[in-house]
């Protein structure tokens, strides 16, 4: 929402906003001249003409009710972003996993290649900020592509395409990607088949290949035959398989990624982010960048220098001999990939340490639908601590159907040392006692569980020298 606000402001809109709690994000918007009211309900300004709401806002919110009573249009975030894509060369990055990382990588690669994109991503990234600017999830680019194969075409607008509630059907991209399709948001879709169908509808929104329409899709794991059915855009696959149009290679020992393009050219780069999943994210970013006209060599150089973004395998440093990471992963596949990447890359076992994971489930419905998959995804962890499930959009009925303790029971049945603790302060206190030098602590989830990682670092840093366990 903050990136969208900045984009609309740059286009001349008069904006104000509201949120339930103050944060670094709201403070930054205020500094930039976008007023934000901090209160649970908030009043709709008298001169408001349009209300834009996030996916977390319900129709019974007082501002939404007030807008409807005045006859004002109410747009979702995705609808507003779709309108912003009109008149631009839109690049929409879709898939069950990796959207934010891929968009940030792509934005950085295009910036370094001189294509001046506008970028909206759901996490702060220092390399998207202009010189001297604070890290945000937004960068304003040029109105027209300044160089490359698309020179003089409408400016590039890069954004994530989220499948929740079919919101990505509101976007108007010219180029898009679908990296992976798995069962998620089953409270909305009900089945994997319905998820696949929604991705197909998204892909069929792309223009004809004669008008520049391109779809990059995972060679494996993206249900490409079903998703690409009826698509009039040019379709190319990306993957590790020899038959992929964009063929990816990954040397995990050296974190080296190679990419062979459809015309047989080859580039490679060394990643700073570990894991095969990030290798694939970077390959999609490279394929996108080259597709819209970036020089392949400059793309490879940019990806070698990509340092990451907030809460995506973010290394927060080391305290009392414990290395601390923060990650947004909240789907079983993401959890498994992240934990494997950390064990292979950081290798706490070589230091006599353990991999300690604090995971906050996101949404009761997701936890209930994927409970067995969640239980399988922590095989690489030595200790798992589970706080309360983060409740945002679910119905009150869902609250009674599954609890954090159900996941803990499943984990313990599989031989994983797991416990349910709350509140966050109690988890931090437990970590102070349990963590020892050589351990790796990763805090995971889409909710406010990031506070545990920061709180642990603050607590350990405040201890007198030599008192740490």
FILUM-45712 format. One record per residue (C-alpha): residue number from 0; residue in three letters; y, x negated, z negated. Coordinates in nm, 2 decimals, decimal comma, always signed. Example, Ala and Ser with C-alpha at 12.3 -4.5 7.8 and 13.67 -1.06 7.14 Angstrom:
// FILUM-45712
   num   residuo        y        x        z
     0       ala    -0,45    -1,23    -0,78
     1       ser    -0,11    -1,37    -0,71
//
This chain:
// FILUM-45712
   num   residuo        y        x        z
     0       unk    +0,00    +0,00    +0,00
     1       unk    +0,24    -0,29    -0,08
     2       unk    +0,18    -0,44    +0,26
     3       unk    +0,24    -0,11    +0,43
     4       unk    +0,56    -0,06    +0,24
     5       unk    +0,69    -0,40    +0,35
     6       unk    +0,60    -0,32    +0,71
     7       unk    +0,77    +0,01    +0,70
     8       unk    +1,08    -0,14    +0,54
     9       unk    +1,10    -0,41    +0,80
    10       unk    +1,10    -0,13    +1,07
    11       unk    +1,40    +0,03    +0,91
    12       unk    +1,25    +0,29    +0,68
    13       unk    +1,42    +0,37    +0,34
    14       unk    +1,14    +0,34    +0,08
    15       unk    +1,07    +0,40    -0,28
    16       unk    +0,74    +0,40    -0,46
    17       unk    +0,56    +0,49    -0,78
    18       unk    +0,26    +0,36    -0,97
    19       unk    +0,09    +0,42    -1,30
    20       unk    +0,13    +0,07    -1,43
    21       unk    +0,36    -0,22    -1,37
    22       unk    +0,21    -0,53    -1,21
    23       unk    +0,30    -0,85    -1,02
    24       unk    +0,28    -0,65    -0,71
    25       unk    +0,53    -0,38    -0,82
    26       unk    +0,76    -0,65    -0,95
    27       unk    +0,76    -0,83    -0,62
    28       unk    +0,84    -0,51    -0,43
    29       unk    +1,14    -0,45    -0,66
    30       unk    +1,27    -0,80    -0,60
    31       unk    +1,25    -0,73    -0,23
    32       unk    +1,46    -0,42    -0,26
    33       unk    +1,19    -0,16    -0,27
    34       unk    +1,24    +0,05    -0,59
    35       unk    +0,92    +0,14    -0,78
    36       unk    +0,90    +0,39    -1,06
    37       unk    +0,64    +0,32    -1,33
    38       unk    +0,51    +0,64    -1,49
    39       unk    +0,19    +0,84    -1,48
    40       unk    +0,33    +1,14    -1,29
    41       unk    +0,66    +1,05    -1,14
    42       unk    +0,90    +1,27    -0,96
    43       unk    +0,94    +1,30    -0,58
    44       unk    +1,29    +1,18    -0,48
    45       unk    +1,51    +1,46    -0,37
    46       unk    +1,58    +1,29    -0,03
    47       unk    +1,22    +1,23    +0,05
    48       unk    +1,11    +1,32    +0,40
    49       unk    +0,75    +1,19    +0,40
    50       unk    +0,50    +1,11    +0,13
    51       unk    +0,24    +0,84    +0,18
    52       unk    -0,05    +0,83    -0,07
    53       unk    -0,33    +0,58    -0,14
    54       unk    -0,70    +0,68    -0,14
    55       unk    -0,68    +0,69    -0,52
    56       unk    -0,43    +0,98    -0,53
    57       unk    -0,56    +1,33    -0,56
    58       unk    -0,41    +1,64    -0,40
    59       unk    -0,32    +1,78    -0,75
    60       unk    -0,09    +1,48    -0,82
    61       unk    +0,26    +1,62    -0,90
    62       unk    +0,43    +1,43    -0,62
    63       unk    +0,17    +1,56    -0,37
    64       unk    +0,22    +1,92    -0,50
    65       unk    +0,60    +1,88    -0,48
    66       unk    +0,58    +1,75    -0,12
    67       unk    +0,37    +2,04    -0,01
    68       unk    +0,60    +2,29    -0,18
    69       unk    +0,89    +2,15    +0,02
    70       unk    +0,70    +2,15    +0,34
    71       unk    +0,70    +1,77    +0,37
    72       unk    +0,43    +1,58    +0,56
    73       unk    +0,18    +1,39    +0,34
    74       unk    +0,01    +1,09    +0,51
    75       unk    -0,27    +0,89    +0,38
    76       unk    -0,24    +0,51    +0,39
    77       unk    -0,47    +0,50    +0,69
    78       unk    -0,27    +0,76    +0,88
    79       unk    +0,05    +0,58    +0,82
    80       unk    -0,10    +0,25    +0,92
    81       unk    -0,24    +0,41    +1,24
    82       unk    +0,11    +0,52    +1,33
    83       unk    +0,23    +0,17    +1,28
    84       unk    -0,03    +0,04    +1,52
    85       unk    +0,11    +0,27    +1,79
    86       unk    +0,32    +0,05    +2,02
    87       unk    +0,15    -0,27    +1,89
    88       unk    -0,16    -0,46    +1,99
    89       unk    -0,38    -0,35    +1,70
    90       unk    -0,67    -0,56    +1,58
    91       unk    -0,88    -0,37    +1,33
    92       unk    -1,15    -0,56    +1,12
    93       unk    -1,43    -0,32    +1,01
    94       unk    -1,77    -0,36    +0,84
    95       unk    -1,92    -0,30    +0,50
    96       unk    -1,84    -0,65    +0,38
    97       unk    -1,59    -0,93    +0,45
    98       unk    -1,29    -0,74    +0,58
    99       unk    -1,02    -0,90    +0,37
   100       unk    -1,15    -1,25    +0,41
   101       unk    -1,18    -1,21    +0,79
   102       unk    -0,84    -1,06    +0,82
   103       unk    -0,68    -1,34    +0,62
   104       unk    -0,87    -1,61    +0,81
   105       unk    -0,77    -1,45    +1,14
   106       unk    -0,40    -1,41    +1,04
   107       unk    -0,39    -1,77    +0,93
   108       unk    -0,55    -1,89    +1,26
   109       unk    -0,31    -1,68    +1,47
   110       unk    -0,01    -1,80    +1,28
   111       unk    -0,11    -2,16    +1,32
   112       unk    -0,17    -2,09    +1,69
   113       unk    +0,18    -1,97    +1,74
   114       unk    +0,10    -1,60    +1,81
   115       unk    +0,31    -1,47    +1,53
   116       unk    +0,10    -1,17    +1,41
   117       unk    +0,19    -0,90    +1,16
   118       unk    -0,09    -0,90    +0,90
   119       unk    -0,18    -0,65    +0,62
   120       unk    -0,47    -0,75    +0,40
   121       unk    -0,59    -0,61    +0,06
   122       unk    -0,55    -0,94    -0,13
   123       unk    -0,28    -1,20    -0,18
   124       unk    -0,31    -1,50    +0,05
   125       unk    -0,07    -1,80    +0,01
   126       unk    -0,12    -1,90    +0,38
   127       unk    +0,02    -1,57    +0,50
   128       unk    +0,35    -1,62    +0,32
   129       unk    +0,64    -1,77    +0,50
   130       unk    +0,77    -2,10    +0,37
   131       unk    +0,88    -2,07    +0,01
   132       unk    +0,76    -1,72    -0,02
   133       unk    +0,52    -1,59    -0,29
   134       unk    +0,16    -1,51    -0,19
   135       unk    +0,12    -1,15    -0,07
   136       unk    -0,11    -0,95    +0,14
   137       unk    +0,15    -0,91    +0,42
   138       unk    +0,33    -1,11    +0,68
   139       unk    +0,58    -0,97    +0,94
   140       unk    +0,53    -1,10    +1,29
   141       unk    +0,70    -1,08    +1,63
   142       unk    +0,76    -0,76    +1,82
   143       unk    +0,59    -0,92    +2,13
   144       unk    +0,32    -1,18    +2,16
   145       unk    +0,51    -1,50    +2,22
   146       unk    +0,24    -1,71    +2,39
   147       unk    -0,12    -1,72    +2,52
   148       unk    -0,31    -1,48    +2,74
   149       unk    -0,14    -1,18    +2,59
   150       unk    +0,21    -1,32    +2,61
   151       unk    +0,48    -1,05    +2,63
   152       unk    +0,24    -0,78    +2,53
   153       unk    +0,33    -0,57    +2,22
   154       unk    +0,31    -0,78    +1,90
   155       unk    -0,02    -0,82    +1,72
   156       unk    -0,09    -0,61    +1,41
   157       unk    -0,40    -0,73    +1,21
   158       unk    -0,55    -0,50    +0,95
   159       unk    -0,86    -0,40    +0,77
   160       unk    -1,04    -0,09    +0,88
   161       unk    -1,19    +0,08    +0,58
   162       unk    -1,47    +0,33    +0,63
   163       unk    -1,42    +0,51    +0,30
   164       unk    -1,36    +0,88    +0,37
   165       unk    -1,37    +0,79    +0,74
   166       unk    -1,01    +0,66    +0,71
   167       unk    -1,06    +0,41    +0,99
   168       unk    -1,07    +0,69    +1,23
   169       unk    -0,69    +0,71    +1,18
   170       unk    -0,63    +0,37    +1,33
   171       unk    -0,53    +0,29    +1,69
   172       unk    -0,66    -0,06    +1,76
   173       unk    -0,69    -0,23    +2,10
   174       unk    -0,94    -0,49    +1,96
   175       unk    -1,19    -0,43    +1,67
   176       unk    -1,49    -0,58    +1,50
   177       unk    -1,78    -0,44    +1,31
   178       unk    -1,95    -0,73    +1,12
   179       unk    -2,21    -0,53    +0,92
   180       unk    -2,31    -0,17    +0,85
   181       unk    -2,49    -0,08    +0,53
   182       unk    -2,53    +0,22    +0,31
   183       unk    -2,21    +0,26    +0,10
   184       unk    -1,98    +0,54    +0,00
   185       unk    -2,28    +0,77    -0,01
   186       unk    -2,08    +1,02    -0,22
   187       unk    -1,89    +1,08    +0,10
   188       unk    -2,15    +1,02    +0,37
   189       unk    -2,48    +1,12    +0,20
   190       unk    -2,69    +0,89    +0,42
   191       unk    -2,69    +0,57    +0,61
   192       unk    -2,72    +0,76    +0,94
   193       unk    -2,39    +0,93    +0,87
   194       unk    -2,23    +0,59    +0,80
   195       unk    -2,36    +0,45    +1,13
   196       unk    -2,22    +0,76    +1,31
   197       unk    -1,88    +0,71    +1,15
   198       unk    -1,87    +0,35    +1,28
   199       unk    -1,96    +0,47    +1,62
   200       unk    -1,67    +0,72    +1,62
   201       unk    -1,44    +0,43    +1,52
   202       unk    -1,57    +0,21    +1,80
   203       unk    -1,53    +0,48    +2,06
   204       unk    -1,16    +0,50    +1,97
   205       unk    -1,11    +0,17    +2,14
   206       unk    -0,95    +0,18    +2,49
   207       unk    -1,14    +0,10    +2,81
   208       unk    -1,21    -0,27    +2,87
   209       unk    -0,97    -0,26    +3,18
   210       unk    -0,69    -0,17    +2,93
   211       unk    -0,78    -0,46    +2,70
   212       unk    -1,03    -0,28    +2,47
   213       unk    -1,27    -0,52    +2,30
   214       unk    -1,54    -0,47    +2,03
   215       unk    -1,69    -0,77    +1,85
   216       unk    -2,00    -0,66    +1,67
   217       unk    -2,26    -0,83    +1,45
   218       unk    -2,57    -0,92    +1,66
   219       unk    -2,78    -0,84    +1,35
   220       unk    -2,72    -0,61    +1,06
   221       unk    -2,45    -0,39    +1,23
   222       unk    -2,67    -0,13    +1,40
   223       unk    -2,51    -0,25    +1,72
   224       unk    -2,70    -0,02    +1,96
   225       unk    -2,61    +0,29    +1,77
   226       unk    -2,25    +0,18    +1,69
   227       unk    -2,18    +0,07    +2,04
   228       unk    -2,32    +0,37    +2,21
   229       unk    -2,07    +0,53    +2,44
   230       unk    -1,80    +0,26    +2,38
   231       unk    -1,59    +0,20    +2,69
   232       unk    -1,44    -0,12    +2,55
   233       unk    -1,60    -0,45    +2,63
   234       unk    -1,87    -0,52    +2,37
   235       unk    -1,97    -0,87    +2,26
   236       unk    -2,20    -0,97    +1,98
   237       unk    -2,14    -1,24    +1,71
   238       unk    -2,42    -1,39    +1,51
   239       unk    -2,66    -1,67    +1,43
   240       unk    -2,93    -1,55    +1,68
   241       unk    -2,97    -1,74    +2,00
   242       unk    -2,90    -1,42    +2,20
   243       unk    -2,56    -1,35    +2,05
   244       unk    -2,26    -1,37    +2,29
   245       unk    -2,07    -1,57    +2,03
   246       unk    -2,34    -1,79    +1,88
   247       unk    -2,28    -1,92    +1,52
   248       unk    -2,43    -2,22    +1,36
   249       unk    -2,40    -2,32    +0,99
   250       unk    -2,48    -2,65    +0,81
   251       unk    -2,47    -2,55    +0,44
   252       unk    -2,49    -2,91    +0,32
   253       unk    -2,17    -3,00    +0,49
   254       unk    -2,01    -2,65    +0,50
   255       unk    -1,98    -2,70    +0,88
   256       unk    -1,96    -2,40    +1,11
   257       unk    -2,00    -2,41    +1,49
   258       unk    -1,93    -2,14    +1,74
   259       unk    -2,04    -2,13    +2,11
   260       unk    -1,82    -1,89    +2,30
   261       unk    -1,95    -1,65    +2,58
   262       unk    -1,83    -1,90    +2,84
   263       unk    -2,03    -2,18    +2,69
   264       unk    -1,74    -2,37    +2,52
   265       unk    -1,81    -2,50    +2,16
   266       unk    -1,58    -2,55    +1,86
   267       unk    -1,65    -2,63    +1,50
   268       unk    -1,48    -2,65    +1,16
   269       unk    -1,55    -2,73    +0,80
   270       unk    -1,50    -2,44    +0,56
   271       unk    -1,36    -2,47    +0,21
   272       unk    -1,52    -2,14    +0,11
   273       unk    -1,90    -2,17    +0,05
   274       unk    -2,17    -1,94    +0,18
   275       unk    -2,34    -1,82    +0,50
   276       unk    -2,15    -1,50    +0,47
   277       unk    -1,82    -1,68    +0,48
   278       unk    -1,94    -1,88    +0,78
   279       unk    -1,99    -1,55    +0,96
   280       unk    -1,66    -1,42    +0,84
   281       unk    -1,49    -1,73    +0,99
   282       unk    -1,68    -1,69    +1,31
   283       unk    -1,56    -1,34    +1,35
   284       unk    -1,20    -1,46    +1,28
   285       unk    -1,24    -1,73    +1,54
   286       unk    -1,38    -1,49    +1,80
   287       unk    -1,10    -1,25    +1,74
   288       unk    -0,83    -1,52    +1,77
   289       unk    -0,97    -1,66    +2,09
   290       unk    -1,01    -1,31    +2,23
   291       unk    -0,64    -1,24    +2,19
   292       unk    -0,54    -1,56    +2,35
   293       unk    -0,53    -1,83    +2,08
   294       unk    -0,62    -2,19    +2,17
   295       unk    -0,98    -2,26    +2,05
   296       unk    -0,89    -2,61    +1,92
   297       unk    -0,60    -2,48    +1,71
   298       unk    -0,82    -2,20    +1,58
   299       unk    -1,08    -2,45    +1,46
   300       unk    -0,81    -2,67    +1,29
   301       unk    -0,66    -2,36    +1,12
   302       unk    -1,00    -2,25    +0,98
   303       unk    -1,07    -2,60    +0,85
   304       unk    -0,75    -2,57    +0,65
   305       unk    -0,80    -2,21    +0,52
   306       unk    -0,79    -2,22    +0,14
   307       unk    -0,89    -1,87    +0,06
   308       unk    -0,73    -1,56    -0,09
   309       unk    -0,72    -1,39    -0,43
   310       unk    -1,04    -1,26    -0,58
   311       unk    -1,26    -1,37    -0,29
   312       unk    -1,48    -1,65    -0,44
   313       unk    -1,16    -1,77    -0,60
   314       unk    -1,20    -2,09    -0,80
   315       unk    -0,98    -2,05    -1,11
   316       unk    -1,06    -2,40    -1,24
   317       unk    -1,25    -2,55    -1,53
   318       unk    -1,21    -2,50    -1,90
   319       unk    -1,41    -2,66    -2,17
   320       unk    -1,66    -2,78    -1,91
   321       unk    -1,71    -2,43    -1,77
   322       unk    -1,62    -2,36    -1,41
   323       unk    -1,47    -2,02    -1,36
   324       unk    -1,47    -1,81    -1,04
   325       unk    -1,33    -1,46    -0,97
   326       unk    -1,47    -1,24    -0,69
   327       unk    -1,41    -0,89    -0,56
   328       unk    -1,77    -0,82    -0,46
   329       unk    -1,90    -0,48    -0,57
   330       unk    -2,18    -0,40    -0,33
   331       unk    -2,54    -0,54    -0,38
   332       unk    -2,53    -0,74    -0,06
   333       unk    -2,20    -0,90    -0,15
   334       unk    -2,32    -0,98    -0,50
   335       unk    -2,64    -1,15    -0,37
   336       unk    -2,45    -1,35    -0,11
   337       unk    -2,18    -1,47    -0,36
   338       unk    -2,43    -1,57    -0,63
   339       unk    -2,64    -1,76    -0,37
   340       unk    -2,34    -1,93    -0,23
   341       unk    -2,23    -2,04    -0,58
   342       unk    -2,57    -2,17    -0,68
   343       unk    -2,61    -2,36    -0,35
   344       unk    -2,25    -2,50    -0,34
   345       unk    -2,15    -2,55    -0,70
   346       unk    -2,50    -2,62    -0,83
   347       unk    -2,46    -2,56    -1,20
   348       unk    -2,83    -2,63    -1,24
   349       unk    -2,76    -3,00    -1,15
   350       unk    -2,53    -3,03    -1,45
   351       unk    -2,78    -2,87    -1,69
   352       unk    -2,57    -2,55    -1,67
   353       unk    -2,64    -2,18    -1,60
   354       unk    -2,49    -1,92    -1,37
   355       unk    -2,33    -1,66    -1,60
   356       unk    -2,21    -1,34    -1,43
   357       unk    -1,98    -1,06    -1,56
   358       unk    -2,01    -0,77    -1,33
   359       unk    -1,82    -0,44    -1,35
   360       unk    -1,98    -0,17    -1,14
   361       unk    -1,73    +0,02    -0,92
   362       unk    -1,78    +0,40    -0,92
   363       unk    -2,06    +0,59    -1,08
   364       unk    -2,17    +0,74    -0,75
   365       unk    -2,22    +0,40    -0,59
   366       unk    -2,40    +0,27    -0,89
   367       unk    -2,63    +0,57    -0,90
   368       unk    -2,71    +0,56    -0,52
   369       unk    -2,77    +0,19    -0,51
   370       unk    -2,91    +0,12    -0,86
   371       unk    -3,23    -0,05    -0,74
   372       unk    -3,04    -0,26    -0,49
   373       unk    -2,80    -0,37    -0,76
   374       unk    -3,09    -0,47    -0,98
   375       unk    -3,23    -0,69    -0,71
   376       unk    -2,90    -0,86    -0,63
   377       unk    -2,87    -1,06    -0,95
   378       unk    -3,18    -1,28    -0,90
   379       unk    -2,97    -1,60    -0,89
   380       unk    -2,79    -1,53    -1,22
   381       unk    -2,92    -1,66    -1,55
   382       unk    -2,71    -1,42    -1,76
   383       unk    -2,55    -1,09    -1,66
   384       unk    -2,29    -0,90    -1,87
   385       unk    -2,21    -0,55    -1,76
   386       unk    -1,90    -0,36    -1,90
   387       unk    -1,84    +0,01    -1,85
   388       unk    -1,85    +0,14    -1,49
   389       unk    -1,51    +0,15    -1,34
   390       unk    -1,41    +0,52    -1,28
   391       unk    -1,16    +0,61    -1,01
   392       unk    -1,25    +0,88    -0,76
   393       unk    -1,58    +1,02    -0,88
   394       unk    -1,62    +1,37    -1,02
   395       unk    -1,66    +1,42    -1,39
   396       unk    -2,02    +1,52    -1,32
   397       unk    -2,10    +1,17    -1,19
   398       unk    -1,99    +1,03    -1,53
   399       unk    -2,31    +1,19    -1,68
   400       unk    -2,55    +1,08    -1,42
   401       unk    -2,55    +0,70    -1,46
   402       unk    -2,42    +0,45    -1,72
   403       unk    -2,39    +0,07    -1,73
   404       unk    -2,69    +0,06    -1,96
   405       unk    -2,91    +0,19    -1,68
   406       unk    -2,83    -0,11    -1,47
   407       unk    -2,89    -0,34    -1,77
   408       unk    -3,23    -0,18    -1,82
   409       unk    -3,32    -0,23    -1,46
   410       unk    -3,21    -0,60    -1,48
   411       unk    -3,41    -0,66    -1,79
   412       unk    -3,72    -0,50    -1,64
   413       unk    -3,69    -0,77    -1,36
   414       unk    -3,67    -1,05    -1,62
   415       unk    -3,29    -1,11    -1,60
   416       unk    -3,11    -1,17    -1,93
   417       unk    -2,86    -0,88    -1,93
   418       unk    -2,65    -0,70    -2,18
   419       unk    -2,39    -0,42    -2,19
   420       unk    -2,07    -0,51    -2,37
   421       unk    -1,73    -0,34    -2,40
   422       unk    -1,43    -0,37    -2,42
   423       unk    -1,32    -0,67    -2,22
   424       unk    -1,20    -0,84    -2,54
   425       unk    -1,56    -0,83    -2,67
   426       unk    -1,69    -0,98    -2,35
   427       unk    -1,44    -1,27    -2,38
   428       unk    -1,55    -1,33    -2,74
   429       unk    -1,91    -1,33    -2,63
   430       unk    -1,84    -1,58    -2,35
   431       unk    -1,66    -1,81    -2,60
   432       unk    -1,98    -1,83    -2,80
   433       unk    -2,23    -1,82    -2,52
   434       unk    -2,08    -2,05    -2,25
   435       unk    -2,14    -2,42    -2,27
   436       unk    -2,03    -2,73    -2,07
   437       unk    -2,19    -2,73    -1,73
   438       unk    -2,21    -2,35    -1,70
   439       unk    -2,06    -2,16    -1,41
   440       unk    -1,89    -1,83    -1,49
   441       unk    -1,83    -1,58    -1,21
   442       unk    -1,65    -1,25    -1,28
   443       unk    -1,72    -0,99    -1,02
   444       unk    -1,60    -0,63    -0,93
   445       unk    -1,33    -0,43    -0,77
   446       unk    -1,18    -0,30    -1,09
   447       unk    -0,97    -0,47    -1,36
   448       unk    -1,26    -0,70    -1,46
   449       unk    -1,05    -1,00    -1,33
   450       unk    -0,89    -0,98    -1,68
   451       unk    -1,20    -1,12    -1,83
   452       unk    -1,19    -1,44    -1,62
   453       unk    -0,82    -1,50    -1,71
   454       unk    -0,88    -1,40    -2,07
   455       unk    -1,16    -1,64    -2,11
   456       unk    -0,96    -1,93    -1,96
   457       unk    -0,67    -1,85    -2,20
   458       unk    -0,90    -1,82    -2,50
   459       unk    -1,07    -2,15    -2,43
   460       unk    -0,75    -2,33    -2,35
   461       unk    -0,60    -2,21    -2,69
   462       unk    -0,89    -2,36    -2,89
   463       unk    -0,81    -2,69    -3,07
   464       unk    -0,94    -3,00    -2,89
   465       unk    -1,31    -3,07    -2,97
   466       unk    -1,37    -2,72    -3,11
   467       unk    -1,53    -2,57    -2,79
   468       unk    -1,90    -2,51    -2,81
//
